Amino acid sequence: MRVCAADWDFEETEYRTGENGQDYPVTIPYKTVTCARCGNAITVFGHSQESFEAACVQLRLTCPKGENNFYLAP
């Protein structure tokens, strides 16, 4: 069955310590994709189409109802 999967883009900033001992900010992009049928949600790194497709594969593999859905962008 084809199911709509909504996605949202986020960015998170974390601080890492450089070789000189100073902290510097690093922006980490990530995407959350949610199944429209059951509400199962997966988070993956990146904002690209490939990230969306990877999340859709994970949604299919981890469906709590055991369905083999194919996910599409809304």
PDB file of N, CA, C, O and CB in Angstrom:
ATOM      1  N   MET A   1       0.842  -1.168   0.000  1.00  0.00           N
ATOM      2  CA  MET A   1       0.000   0.000   0.000  1.00  0.00           C
ATOM      3  C   MET A   1       0.895   1.241   0.000  1.00  0.00           C
ATOM      4  O   MET A   1       1.944   1.258   0.645  1.00  0.00           O
ATOM      5  CB  MET A   1      -0.962  -0.007   1.218  1.00  0.00           C
ATOM      6  N   ARG A   2       0.483   2.248  -0.709  1.00  0.00           N
ATOM      7  CA  ARG A   2       1.210   3.515  -0.719  1.00  0.00           C
ATOM      8  C   ARG A   2       0.668   4.411   0.381  1.00  0.00           C
ATOM      9  O   ARG A   2      -0.540   4.614   0.505  1.00  0.00           O
ATOM     10  CB  ARG A   2       1.099   4.213  -2.099  1.00  0.00           C
ATOM     11  N   VAL A   3       1.579   4.938   1.170  1.00  0.00           N
ATOM     12  CA  VAL A   3       1.212   5.746   2.329  1.00  0.00           C
ATOM     13  C   VAL A   3       1.990   7.052   2.285  1.00  0.00           C
ATOM     14  O   VAL A   3       3.168   7.079   1.925  1.00  0.00           O
ATOM     15  CB  VAL A   3       1.487   4.983   3.658  1.00  0.00           C
ATOM     16  N   CYS A   4       1.319   8.122   2.652  1.00  0.00           N
ATOM     17  CA  CYS A   4       1.960   9.433   2.719  1.00  0.00           C
ATOM     18  C   CYS A   4       2.822   9.498   3.980  1.00  0.00           C
ATOM     19  O   CYS A   4       2.406   9.064   5.054  1.00  0.00           O
ATOM     20  CB  CYS A   4       0.897  10.580   2.712  1.00  0.00           C
ATOM     21  N   ALA A   5       4.021  10.043   3.832  1.00  0.00           N
ATOM     22  CA  ALA A   5       4.927  10.194   4.976  1.00  0.00           C
ATOM     23  C   ALA A   5       5.354  11.649   5.066  1.00  0.00           C
ATOM     24  O   ALA A   5       6.080  12.147   4.206  1.00  0.00           O
ATOM     25  CB  ALA A   5       6.173   9.256   4.847  1.00  0.00           C
ATOM     26  N   ALA A   6       4.904  12.319   6.098  1.00  0.00           N
ATOM     27  CA  ALA A   6       5.263  13.729   6.283  1.00  0.00           C
ATOM     28  C   ALA A   6       6.675  13.820   6.838  1.00  0.00           C
ATOM     29  O   ALA A   6       7.099  12.987   7.639  1.00  0.00           O
ATOM     30  CB  ALA A   6       4.258  14.444   7.230  1.00  0.00           C
ATOM     31  N   ASP A   7       7.402  14.857   6.393  1.00  0.00           N
ATOM     32  CA  ASP A   7       8.761  15.021   6.904  1.00  0.00           C
ATOM     33  C   ASP A   7       8.991  16.453   7.347  1.00  0.00           C
ATOM     34  O   ASP A   7       8.428  17.392   6.785  1.00  0.00           O
ATOM     35  CB  ASP A   7       9.792  14.622   5.843  1.00  0.00           C
ATOM     36  N   TRP A   8       9.826  16.604   8.363  1.00  0.00           N
ATOM     37  CA  TRP A   8      10.187  17.912   8.902  1.00  0.00           C
ATOM     38  C   TRP A   8      11.698  17.981   9.004  1.00  0.00           C
ATOM     39  O   TRP A   8      12.350  17.023   9.421  1.00  0.00           O
ATOM     40  CB  TRP A   8       9.519  18.163  10.290  1.00  0.00           C
ATOM     41  N   ASP A   9      12.248  19.120   8.621  1.00  0.00           N
ATOM     42  CA  ASP A   9      13.688  19.342   8.703  1.00  0.00           C
ATOM     43  C   ASP A   9      14.028  20.102   9.977  1.00  0.00           C
ATOM     44  O   ASP A   9      13.333  21.045  10.358  1.00  0.00           O
ATOM     45  CB  ASP A   9      14.195  20.110   7.465  1.00  0.00           C
ATOM     46  N   PHE A  10      15.092  19.684  10.622  1.00  0.00           N
ATOM     47  CA  PHE A  10      15.566  20.329  11.841  1.00  0.00           C
ATOM     48  C   PHE A  10      17.074  20.509  11.764  1.00  0.00           C
ATOM     49  O   PHE A  10      17.748  19.866  10.959  1.00  0.00           O
ATOM     50  CB  PHE A  10      15.175  19.506  13.093  1.00  0.00           C
ATOM     51  N   GLU A  11      17.582  21.368  12.590  1.00  0.00           N
ATOM     52  CA  GLU A  11      19.022  21.505  12.761  1.00  0.00           C
ATOM     53  C   GLU A  11      19.307  21.625  14.249  1.00  0.00           C
ATOM     54  O   GLU A  11      18.557  22.255  14.995  1.00  0.00           O
ATOM     55  CB  GLU A  11      19.578  22.737  11.977  1.00  0.00           C
ATOM     56  N   GLU A  12      20.380  21.021  14.653  1.00  0.00           N
ATOM     57  CA  GLU A  12      20.784  21.061  16.050  1.00  0.00           C
ATOM     58  C   GLU A  12      22.234  21.523  16.098  1.00  0.00           C
ATOM     59  O   GLU A  12      23.048  21.121  15.267  1.00  0.00           O
ATOM     60  CB  GLU A  12      20.604  19.665  16.741  1.00  0.00           C
ATOM     61  N   THR A  13      22.544  22.343  17.045  1.00  0.00           N
ATOM     62  CA  THR A  13      23.917  22.807  17.199  1.00  0.00           C
ATOM     63  C   THR A  13      24.528  22.146  18.420  1.00  0.00           C
ATOM     64  O   THR A  13      23.982  22.198  19.522  1.00  0.00           O
ATOM     65  CB  THR A  13      23.977  24.351  17.320  1.00  0.00           C
ATOM     66  N   GLU A  14      25.665  21.528  18.198  1.00  0.00           N
ATOM     67  CA  GLU A  14      26.402  20.982  19.332  1.00  0.00           C
ATOM     68  C   GLU A  14      27.790  21.597  19.326  1.00  0.00           C
ATOM     69  O   GLU A  14      28.272  22.072  18.298  1.00  0.00           O
ATOM     70  CB  GLU A  14      26.475  19.419  19.272  1.00  0.00           C
ATOM     71  N   TYR A  15      28.406  21.582  20.458  1.00  0.00           N
ATOM     72  CA  TYR A  15      29.725  22.199  20.585  1.00  0.00           C
ATOM     73  C   TYR A  15      30.784  21.121  20.741  1.00  0.00           C
ATOM     74  O   TYR A  15      30.645  20.192  21.536  1.00  0.00           O
ATOM     75  CB  TYR A  15      29.765  23.174  21.783  1.00  0.00           C
ATOM     76  N   ARG A  16      31.846  21.271  19.960  1.00  0.00           N
ATOM     77  CA  ARG A  16      32.965  20.335  20.019  1.00  0.00           C
ATOM     78  C   ARG A  16      34.222  21.095  20.400  1.00  0.00           C
ATOM     79  O   ARG A  16      34.343  22.294  20.149  1.00  0.00           O
ATOM     80  CB  ARG A  16      33.154  19.598  18.666  1.00  0.00           C
ATOM     81  N   THR A  17      35.139  20.390  20.999  1.00  0.00           N
ATOM     82  CA  THR A  17      36.384  21.017  21.424  1.00  0.00           C
ATOM     83  C   THR A  17      37.457  20.773  20.370  1.00  0.00           C
ATOM     84  O   THR A  17      37.721  19.635  19.983  1.00  0.00           O
ATOM     85  CB  THR A  17      36.836  20.473  22.803  1.00  0.00           C
ATOM     86  N   GLY A  18      38.066  21.854  19.915  1.00  0.00           N
ATOM     87  CA  GLY A  18      39.121  21.762  18.917  1.00  0.00           C
ATOM     88  C   GLY A  18      40.458  21.396  19.538  1.00  0.00           C
ATOM     89  O   GLY A  18      40.573  21.245  20.754  1.00  0.00           O
ATOM     90  N   GLU A  19      41.470  21.256  18.684  1.00  0.00           N
ATOM     91  CA  GLU A  19      42.805  20.892  19.153  1.00  0.00           C
ATOM     92  C   GLU A  19      43.398  21.959  20.072  1.00  0.00           C
ATOM     93  O   GLU A  19      44.237  21.660  20.922  1.00  0.00           O
ATOM     94  CB  GLU A  19      43.728  20.662  17.967  1.00  0.00           C
ATOM     95  N   ASN A  20      42.960  23.188  19.896  1.00  0.00           N
ATOM     96  CA  ASN A  20      43.484  24.274  20.725  1.00  0.00           C
ATOM     97  C   ASN A  20      42.734  24.411  22.053  1.00  0.00           C
ATOM     98  O   ASN A  20      43.021  25.318  22.834  1.00  0.00           O
ATOM     99  CB  ASN A  20      43.413  25.584  19.962  1.00  0.00           C
ATOM    100  N   GLY A  21      41.782  23.523  22.310  1.00  0.00           N
ATOM    101  CA  GLY A  21      41.050  23.549  23.567  1.00  0.00           C
ATOM    102  C   GLY A  21      39.821  24.435  23.564  1.00  0.00           C
ATOM    103  O   GLY A  21      39.107  24.495  24.564  1.00  0.00           O
ATOM    104  N   GLN A  22      39.557  25.123  22.462  1.00  0.00           N
ATOM    105  CA  GLN A  22      38.390  26.003  22.386  1.00  0.00           C
ATOM    106  C   GLN A  22      37.195  25.244  21.816  1.00  0.00           C
ATOM    107  O   GLN A  22      37.340  24.377  20.955  1.00  0.00           O
ATOM    108  CB  GLN A  22      38.698  27.249  21.522  1.00  0.00           C
ATOM    109  N   ASP A  23      36.015  25.592  22.318  1.00  0.00           N
ATOM    110  CA  ASP A  23      34.784  25.004  21.796  1.00  0.00           C
ATOM    111  C   ASP A  23      34.343  25.758  20.557  1.00  0.00           C
ATOM    112  O   ASP A  23      34.477  26.979  20.479  1.00  0.00           O
ATOM    113  CB  ASP A  23      33.669  25.017  22.863  1.00  0.00           C
ATOM    114  N   TYR A  24      33.810  25.015  19.580  1.00  0.00           N
ATOM    115  CA  TYR A  24      33.278  25.641  18.378  1.00  0.00           C
ATOM    116  C   TYR A  24      31.952  24.963  18.022  1.00  0.00           C
ATOM    117  O   TYR A  24      31.784  23.767  18.259  1.00  0.00           O
ATOM    118  CB  TYR A  24      34.297  25.544  17.195  1.00  0.00           C
ATOM    119  N   PRO A  25      31.012  25.722  17.454  1.00  0.00           N
ATOM    120  CA  PRO A  25      29.695  25.152  17.139  1.00  0.00           C
ATOM    121  C   PRO A  25      29.721  24.333  15.849  1.00  0.00           C
ATOM    122  O   PRO A  25      30.401  24.689  14.886  1.00  0.00           O
ATOM    123  CB  PRO A  25      28.654  26.264  17.020  1.00  0.00           C
ATOM    124  N   VAL A  26      28.974  23.239  15.848  1.00  0.00           N
ATOM    125  CA  VAL A  26      28.802  22.394  14.671  1.00  0.00           C
ATOM    126  C   VAL A  26      27.304  22.213  14.473  1.00  0.00           C
ATOM    127  O   VAL A  26      26.603  21.782  15.388  1.00  0.00           O
ATOM    128  CB  VAL A  26      29.541  21.005  14.829  1.00  0.00           C
ATOM    129  N   THR A  27      26.810  22.542  13.278  1.00  0.00           N
ATOM    130  CA  THR A  27      25.388  22.384  12.974  1.00  0.00           C
ATOM    131  C   THR A  27      25.156  21.005  12.369  1.00  0.00           C
ATOM    132  O   THR A  27      25.814  20.621  11.403  1.00  0.00           O
ATOM    133  CB  THR A  27      24.895  23.500  12.006  1.00  0.00           C
ATOM    134  N   ILE A  28      24.216  20.266  12.946  1.00  0.00           N
ATOM    135  CA  ILE A  28      23.912  18.917  12.488  1.00  0.00           C
ATOM    136  C   ILE A  28      22.484  18.908  11.940  1.00  0.00           C
ATOM    137  O   ILE A  28      21.530  19.054  12.704  1.00  0.00           O
ATOM    138  CB  ILE A  28      24.082  17.871  13.646  1.00  0.00           C
ATOM    139  N   PRO A  29      22.324  18.737  10.611  1.00  0.00           N
ATOM    140  CA  PRO A  29      20.976  18.677  10.043  1.00  0.00           C
ATOM    141  C   PRO A  29      20.381  17.276  10.219  1.00  0.00           C
ATOM    142  O   PRO A  29      21.077  16.270  10.083  1.00  0.00           O
ATOM    143  CB  PRO A  29      21.002  19.065   8.546  1.00  0.00           C
ATOM    144  N   TYR A  30      19.087  17.231  10.522  1.00  0.00           N
ATOM    145  CA  TYR A  30      18.405  15.948  10.582  1.00  0.00           C
ATOM    146  C   TYR A  30      16.953  16.113  10.171  1.00  0.00           C
ATOM    147  O   TYR A  30      16.424  17.224  10.125  1.00  0.00           O
ATOM    148  CB  TYR A  30      18.502  15.344  11.990  1.00  0.00           C
ATOM    149  N   LYS A  31      16.323  14.992   9.876  1.00  0.00           N
ATOM    150  CA  LYS A  31      14.962  14.967   9.350  1.00  0.00           C
ATOM    151  C   LYS A  31      14.180  13.914  10.119  1.00  0.00           C
ATOM    152  O   LYS A  31      14.693  12.831  10.401  1.00  0.00           O
ATOM    153  CB  LYS A  31      14.946  14.673   7.812  1.00  0.00           C
ATOM    154  N   THR A  32      12.936  14.237  10.458  1.00  0.00           N
ATOM    155  CA  THR A  32      12.033  13.273  11.071  1.00  0.00           C
ATOM    156  C   THR A  32      10.908  12.990  10.085  1.00  0.00           C
ATOM    157  O   THR A  32      10.264  13.913   9.586  1.00  0.00           O
ATOM    158  CB  THR A  32      11.474  13.799  12.435  1.00  0.00           C
ATOM    159  N   VAL A  33      10.674  11.706   9.804  1.00  0.00           N
ATOM    160  CA  VAL A  33       9.636  11.281   8.865  1.00  0.00           C
ATOM    161  C   VAL A  33       8.630  10.434   9.637  1.00  0.00           C
ATOM    162  O   VAL A  33       9.009   9.528  10.379  1.00  0.00           O
ATOM    163  CB  VAL A  33      10.245  10.480   7.651  1.00  0.00           C
ATOM    164  N   THR A  34       7.335  10.738   9.456  1.00  0.00           N
ATOM    165  CA  THR A  34       6.272  10.084  10.218  1.00  0.00           C
ATOM    166  C   THR A  34       5.274   9.413   9.284  1.00  0.00           C
ATOM    167  O   THR A  34       4.852  10.010   8.293  1.00  0.00           O
ATOM    168  CB  THR A  34       5.555  11.097  11.122  1.00  0.00           C
ATOM    169  N   CYS A  35       4.895   8.182   9.593  1.00  0.00           N
ATOM    170  CA  CYS A  35       3.900   7.437   8.820  1.00  0.00           C
ATOM    171  C   CYS A  35       2.513   8.020   9.083  1.00  0.00           C
ATOM    172  O   CYS A  35       2.137   8.239  10.235  1.00  0.00           O
ATOM    173  CB  CYS A  35       3.936   5.921   9.180  1.00  0.00           C
ATOM    174  N   ALA A  36       1.755   8.270   8.018  1.00  0.00           N
ATOM    175  CA  ALA A  36       0.416   8.840   8.148  1.00  0.00           C
ATOM    176  C   ALA A  36      -0.601   7.817   8.661  1.00  0.00           C
ATOM    177  O   ALA A  36      -1.657   8.207   9.158  1.00  0.00           O
ATOM    178  CB  ALA A  36      -0.042   9.395   6.808  1.00  0.00           C
ATOM    179  N   ARG A  37      -0.309   6.524   8.553  1.00  0.00           N
ATOM    180  CA  ARG A  37      -1.253   5.501   8.999  1.00  0.00           C
ATOM    181  C   ARG A  37      -1.142   5.193  10.490  1.00  0.00           C
ATOM    182  O   ARG A  37      -2.152   5.125  11.191  1.00  0.00           O
ATOM    183  CB  ARG A  37      -1.041   4.237   8.209  1.00  0.00           C
ATOM    184  N   CYS A  38       0.082   5.007  10.972  1.00  0.00           N
ATOM    185  CA  CYS A  38       0.226   4.556  12.359  1.00  0.00           C
ATOM    186  C   CYS A  38       0.970   5.540  13.261  1.00  0.00           C
ATOM    187  O   CYS A  38       0.973   5.373  14.480  1.00  0.00           O
ATOM    188  CB  CYS A  38       0.939   3.241  12.382  1.00  0.00           C
ATOM    189  N   GLY A  39       1.596   6.558  12.681  1.00  0.00           N
ATOM    190  CA  GLY A  39       2.307   7.541  13.488  1.00  0.00           C
ATOM    191  C   GLY A  39       3.729   7.157  13.849  1.00  0.00           C
ATOM    192  O   GLY A  39       4.397   7.883  14.584  1.00  0.00           O
ATOM    193  N   ASN A  40       4.210   6.012  13.337  1.00  0.00           N
ATOM    194  CA  ASN A  40       5.593   5.604  13.572  1.00  0.00           C
ATOM    195  C   ASN A  40       6.524   6.677  13.006  1.00  0.00           C
ATOM    196  O   ASN A  40       6.309   7.145  11.887  1.00  0.00           O
ATOM    197  CB  ASN A  40       5.889   4.208  12.927  1.00  0.00           C
ATOM    198  N   ALA A  41       7.548   7.071  13.755  1.00  0.00           N
ATOM    199  CA  ALA A  41       8.449   8.140  13.319  1.00  0.00           C
ATOM    200  C   ALA A  41       9.894   7.660  13.332  1.00  0.00           C
ATOM    201  O   ALA A  41      10.311   6.916  14.220  1.00  0.00           O
ATOM    202  CB  ALA A  41       8.294   9.381  14.215  1.00  0.00           C
ATOM    203  N   ILE A  42      10.647   8.100  12.331  1.00  0.00           N
ATOM    204  CA  ILE A  42      12.065   7.770  12.186  1.00  0.00           C
ATOM    205  C   ILE A  42      12.833   9.069  12.015  1.00  0.00           C
ATOM    206  O   ILE A  42      12.365   9.985  11.338  1.00  0.00           O
ATOM    207  CB  ILE A  42      12.311   6.803  10.975  1.00  0.00           C
ATOM    208  N   THR A  43      14.003   9.154  12.620  1.00  0.00           N
ATOM    209  CA  THR A  43      14.867  10.320  12.470  1.00  0.00           C
ATOM    210  C   THR A  43      16.155   9.892  11.787  1.00  0.00           C
ATOM    211  O   THR A  43      16.781   8.907  12.179  1.00  0.00           O
ATOM    212  CB  THR A  43      15.163  10.981  13.845  1.00  0.00           C
ATOM    213  N   VAL A  44      16.551  10.649  10.750  1.00  0.00           N
ATOM    214  CA  VAL A  44      17.792  10.384  10.015  1.00  0.00           C
ATOM    215  C   VAL A  44      18.576  11.684   9.883  1.00  0.00           C
ATOM    216  O   VAL A  44      18.014  12.772   9.998  1.00  0.00           O
ATOM    217  CB  VAL A  44      17.496   9.771   8.609  1.00  0.00           C
ATOM    218  N   PHE A  45      19.865  11.563   9.644  1.00  0.00           N
ATOM    219  CA  PHE A  45      20.706  12.734   9.450  1.00  0.00           C
ATOM    220  C   PHE A  45      20.588  13.241   8.027  1.00  0.00           C
ATOM    221  O   PHE A  45      20.456  12.449   7.094  1.00  0.00           O
ATOM    222  CB  PHE A  45      22.162  12.414   9.781  1.00  0.00           C
ATOM    223  N   GLY A  46      20.636  14.562   7.848  1.00  0.00           N
ATOM    224  CA  GLY A  46      20.613  15.187   6.531  1.00  0.00           C
ATOM    225  C   GLY A  46      19.250  15.727   6.161  1.00  0.00           C
ATOM    226  O   GLY A  46      18.242  15.386   6.779  1.00  0.00           O
ATOM    227  N   HIS A  47      19.229  16.589   5.130  1.00  0.00           N
ATOM    228  CA  HIS A  47      17.989  17.179   4.619  1.00  0.00           C
ATOM    229  C   HIS A  47      17.718  16.769   3.175  1.00  0.00           C
ATOM    230  O   HIS A  47      16.754  17.251   2.580  1.00  0.00           O
ATOM    231  CB  HIS A  47      18.050  18.699   4.720  1.00  0.00           C
ATOM    232  N   SER A  48      18.526  15.909   2.602  1.00  0.00           N
ATOM    233  CA  SER A  48      18.439  15.587   1.175  1.00  0.00           C
ATOM    234  C   SER A  48      17.322  14.584   0.879  1.00  0.00           C
ATOM    235  O   SER A  48      16.729  14.002   1.787  1.00  0.00           O
ATOM    236  CB  SER A  48      19.773  15.032   0.683  1.00  0.00           C
ATOM    237  N   GLN A  49      17.056  14.401  -0.407  1.00  0.00           N
ATOM    238  CA  GLN A  49      16.083  13.403  -0.851  1.00  0.00           C
ATOM    239  C   GLN A  49      16.540  12.001  -0.442  1.00  0.00           C
ATOM    240  O   GLN A  49      15.720  11.151  -0.096  1.00  0.00           O
ATOM    241  CB  GLN A  49      15.884  13.480  -2.384  1.00  0.00           C
ATOM    242  N   GLU A  50      17.841  11.769  -0.484  1.00  0.00           N
ATOM    243  CA  GLU A  50      18.376  10.469  -0.078  1.00  0.00           C
ATOM    244  C   GLU A  50      18.090  10.190   1.398  1.00  0.00           C
ATOM    245  O   GLU A  50      17.822   9.050   1.777  1.00  0.00           O
ATOM    246  CB  GLU A  50      19.888  10.410  -0.342  1.00  0.00           C
ATOM    247  N   SER A  51      18.148  11.227   2.223  1.00  0.00           N
ATOM    248  CA  SER A  51      17.824  11.068   3.646  1.00  0.00           C
ATOM    249  C   SER A  51      16.359  10.694   3.819  1.00  0.00           C
ATOM    250  O   SER A  51      16.024   9.835   4.636  1.00  0.00           O
ATOM    251  CB  SER A  51      18.138  12.363   4.425  1.00  0.00           C
ATOM    252  N   PHE A  52      15.484  11.341   3.047  1.00  0.00           N
ATOM    253  CA  PHE A  52      14.055  11.022   3.095  1.00  0.00           C
ATOM    254  C   PHE A  52      13.822   9.571   2.679  1.00  0.00           C
ATOM    255  O   PHE A  52      13.064   8.852   3.329  1.00  0.00           O
ATOM    256  CB  PHE A  52      13.252  11.979   2.182  1.00  0.00           C
ATOM    257  N   GLU A  53      14.472   9.140   1.598  1.00  0.00           N
ATOM    258  CA  GLU A  53      14.302   7.769   1.122  1.00  0.00           C
ATOM    259  C   GLU A  53      14.822   6.751   2.134  1.00  0.00           C
ATOM    260  O   GLU A  53      14.217   5.695   2.321  1.00  0.00           O
ATOM    261  CB  GLU A  53      15.014   7.583  -0.213  1.00  0.00           C
ATOM    262  N   ALA A  54      15.938   7.065   2.784  1.00  0.00           N
ATOM    263  CA  ALA A  54      16.473   6.168   3.817  1.00  0.00           C
ATOM    264  C   ALA A  54      15.496   6.052   4.983  1.00  0.00           C
ATOM    265  O   ALA A  54      15.308   4.966   5.531  1.00  0.00           O
ATOM    266  CB  ALA A  54      17.845   6.672   4.320  1.00  0.00           C
ATOM    267  N   ALA A  55      14.879   7.159   5.360  1.00  0.00           N
ATOM    268  CA  ALA A  55      13.895   7.134   6.444  1.00  0.00           C
ATOM    269  C   ALA A  55      12.679   6.305   6.048  1.00  0.00           C
ATOM    270  O   ALA A  55      12.129   5.580   6.877  1.00  0.00           O
ATOM    271  CB  ALA A  55      13.465   8.564   6.817  1.00  0.00           C
ATOM    272  N   CYS A  56      12.256   6.404   4.798  1.00  0.00           N
ATOM    273  CA  CYS A  56      11.106   5.620   4.331  1.00  0.00           C
ATOM    274  C   CYS A  56      11.399   4.123   4.391  1.00  0.00           C
ATOM    275  O   CYS A  56      10.525   3.334   4.750  1.00  0.00           O
ATOM    276  CB  CYS A  56      10.729   6.023   2.897  1.00  0.00           C
ATOM    277  N   VAL A  57      12.615   3.734   4.045  1.00  0.00           N
ATOM    278  CA  VAL A  57      13.001   2.324   4.143  1.00  0.00           C
ATOM    279  C   VAL A  57      12.958   1.875   5.600  1.00  0.00           C
ATOM    280  O   VAL A  57      12.465   0.788   5.900  1.00  0.00           O
ATOM    281  CB  VAL A  57      14.416   2.096   3.547  1.00  0.00           C
ATOM    282  N   GLN A  58      13.471   2.702   6.503  1.00  0.00           N
ATOM    283  CA  GLN A  58      13.444   2.363   7.923  1.00  0.00           C
ATOM    284  C   GLN A  58      12.011   2.284   8.453  1.00  0.00           C
ATOM    285  O   GLN A  58      11.703   1.429   9.283  1.00  0.00           O
ATOM    286  CB  GLN A  58      14.244   3.392   8.726  1.00  0.00           C
ATOM    287  N   LEU A  59      11.132   3.175   7.975  1.00  0.00           N
ATOM    288  CA  LEU A  59       9.719   3.108   8.380  1.00  0.00           C
ATOM    289  C   LEU A  59       9.116   1.770   7.974  1.00  0.00           C
ATOM    290  O   LEU A  59       8.385   1.147   8.744  1.00  0.00           O
ATOM    291  CB  LEU A  59       8.911   4.270   7.752  1.00  0.00           C
ATOM    292  N   ARG A  60       9.427   1.341   6.767  1.00  0.00           N
ATOM    293  CA  ARG A  60       8.889   0.076   6.267  1.00  0.00           C
ATOM    294  C   ARG A  60       9.394  -1.101   7.100  1.00  0.00           C
ATOM    295  O   ARG A  60       8.634  -2.017   7.413  1.00  0.00           O
ATOM    296  CB  ARG A  60       9.269  -0.121   4.792  1.00  0.00           C
ATOM    297  N   LEU A  61      10.682  -1.070   7.457  1.00  0.00           N
ATOM    298  CA  LEU A  61      11.276  -2.176   8.207  1.00  0.00           C
ATOM    299  C   LEU A  61      10.839  -2.216   9.667  1.00  0.00           C
ATOM    300  O   LEU A  61      10.833  -3.281  10.284  1.00  0.00           O
ATOM    301  CB  LEU A  61      12.772  -2.087   8.139  1.00  0.00           C
ATOM    302  N   THR A  62      10.473  -1.065  10.221  1.00  0.00           N
ATOM    303  CA  THR A  62      10.146  -1.006  11.653  1.00  0.00           C
ATOM    304  C   THR A  62       8.668  -0.756  11.919  1.00  0.00           C
ATOM    305  O   THR A  62       8.308  -0.322  13.014  1.00  0.00           O
ATOM    306  CB  THR A  62      10.958   0.075  12.318  1.00  0.00           C
ATOM    307  N   CYS A  63       7.812  -1.018  10.950  1.00  0.00           N
ATOM    308  CA  CYS A  63       6.377  -0.780  11.123  1.00  0.00           C
ATOM    309  C   CYS A  63       5.854  -1.604  12.305  1.00  0.00           C
ATOM    310  O   CYS A  63       6.015  -2.825  12.320  1.00  0.00           O
ATOM    311  CB  CYS A  63       5.599  -1.136   9.821  1.00  0.00           C
ATOM    312  N   PRO A  64       5.230  -0.954  13.296  1.00  0.00           N
ATOM    313  CA  PRO A  64       4.731  -1.694  14.459  1.00  0.00           C
ATOM    314  C   PRO A  64       3.569  -2.632  14.116  1.00  0.00           C
ATOM    315  O   PRO A  64       3.283  -3.564  14.868  1.00  0.00           O
ATOM    316  CB  PRO A  64       4.291  -0.720  15.533  1.00  0.00           C
ATOM    317  N   LYS A  65       2.899  -2.391  12.984  1.00  0.00           N
ATOM    318  CA  LYS A  65       1.787  -3.246  12.567  1.00  0.00           C
ATOM    319  C   LYS A  65       2.240  -4.348  11.612  1.00  0.00           C
ATOM    320  O   LYS A  65       1.433  -5.183  11.204  1.00  0.00           O
ATOM    321  CB  LYS A  65       0.701  -2.407  11.908  1.00  0.00           C
ATOM    322  N   GLY A  66       3.537  -4.355  11.249  1.00  0.00           N
ATOM    323  CA  GLY A  66       4.063  -5.379  10.354  1.00  0.00           C
ATOM    324  C   GLY A  66       3.653  -5.204   8.907  1.00  0.00           C
ATOM    325  O   GLY A  66       3.735  -6.153   8.126  1.00  0.00           O
ATOM    326  N   GLU A  67       3.212  -4.007   8.527  1.00  0.00           N
ATOM    327  CA  GLU A  67       2.799  -3.751   7.150  1.00  0.00           C
ATOM    328  C   GLU A  67       4.017  -3.469   6.272  1.00  0.00           C
ATOM    329  O   GLU A  67       5.040  -2.986   6.758  1.00  0.00           O
ATOM    330  CB  GLU A  67       1.811  -2.569   7.091  1.00  0.00           C
ATOM    331  N   ASN A  68       3.905  -3.768   4.994  1.00  0.00           N
ATOM    332  CA  ASN A  68       4.972  -3.497   4.033  1.00  0.00           C
ATOM    333  C   ASN A  68       4.563  -2.336   3.143  1.00  0.00           C
ATOM    334  O   ASN A  68       4.331  -2.514   1.948  1.00  0.00           O
ATOM    335  CB  ASN A  68       5.290  -4.753   3.181  1.00  0.00           C
ATOM    336  N   ASN A  69       4.476  -1.158   3.721  1.00  0.00           N
ATOM    337  CA  ASN A  69       4.031   0.027   2.994  1.00  0.00           C
ATOM    338  C   ASN A  69       5.160   0.641   2.176  1.00  0.00           C
ATOM    339  O   ASN A  69       6.339   0.483   2.495  1.00  0.00           O
ATOM    340  CB  ASN A  69       3.473   1.059   3.963  1.00  0.00           C
ATOM    341  N   PHE A  70       4.776   1.339   1.120  1.00  0.00           N
ATOM    342  CA  PHE A  70       5.698   2.159   0.345  1.00  0.00           C
ATOM    343  C   PHE A  70       5.329   3.604   0.639  1.00  0.00           C
ATOM    344  O   PHE A  70       4.170   3.993   0.500  1.00  0.00           O
ATOM    345  CB  PHE A  70       5.627   1.836  -1.206  1.00  0.00           C
ATOM    346  N   TYR A  71       6.301   4.390   1.040  1.00  0.00           N
ATOM    347  CA  TYR A  71       6.038   5.751   1.500  1.00  0.00           C
ATOM    348  C   TYR A  71       6.358   6.775   0.426  1.00  0.00           C
ATOM    349  O   TYR A  71       7.337   6.646  -0.308  1.00  0.00           O
ATOM    350  CB  TYR A  71       6.841   6.048   2.752  1.00  0.00           C
ATOM    351  N   LEU A  72       5.516   7.794   0.350  1.00  0.00           N
ATOM    352  CA  LEU A  72       5.659   8.883  -0.608  1.00  0.00           C
ATOM    353  C   LEU A  72       5.655  10.211   0.129  1.00  0.00           C
ATOM    354  O   LEU A  72       5.087  10.334   1.214  1.00  0.00           O
ATOM    355  CB  LEU A  72       4.534   8.843  -1.664  1.00  0.00           C
ATOM    356  N   ALA A  73       6.294  11.200  -0.474  1.00  0.00           N
ATOM    357  CA  ALA A  73       6.243  12.553   0.093  1.00  0.00           C
ATOM    358  C   ALA A  73       4.830  13.097  -0.082  1.00  0.00           C
ATOM    359  O   ALA A  73       4.182  12.812  -1.089  1.00  0.00           O
ATOM    360  CB  ALA A  73       7.296  13.500  -0.590  1.00  0.00           C
ATOM    361  N   PRO A  74       4.341  13.879   0.885  1.00  0.00           N
ATOM    362  CA  PRO A  74       2.976  14.416   0.777  1.00  0.00           C
ATOM    363  C   PRO A  74       2.835  15.411  -0.359  1.00  0.00           C
ATOM    364  O   PRO A  74       1.749  15.948  -0.577  1.00  0.00           O
ATOM    365  CB  PRO A  74       2.572  15.078   2.078  1.00  0.00           C
TER     366      PRO A  74
END
